[in-house]
Amino acid sequence: MDITYKNKKIERVCTDAKTAERTYGREMADKIHQRIDEICAVDTVEIMIQFHIGRCHALK
């Protein structure tokens, strides 16, 4: 799946491990990159919901 970022700062945090770790700490940086990898691995959000990937839930 293609990911579009709101701005360059968010893109940098999501694509660069060192920037993410410096900004949010090691544990959160690992979680951010885990989620980004999960999103990139699937074709649609529907698949993520179907297989309970990334704790997706229906919006109210």
Secondary structure, DSSP 8 states (H G I E B T S, - for coil): -----SSHHHHHHHH-HHHHHHHH-HHHHHHHHHHHHHHHH-S-HHHHHHTT-TT-----
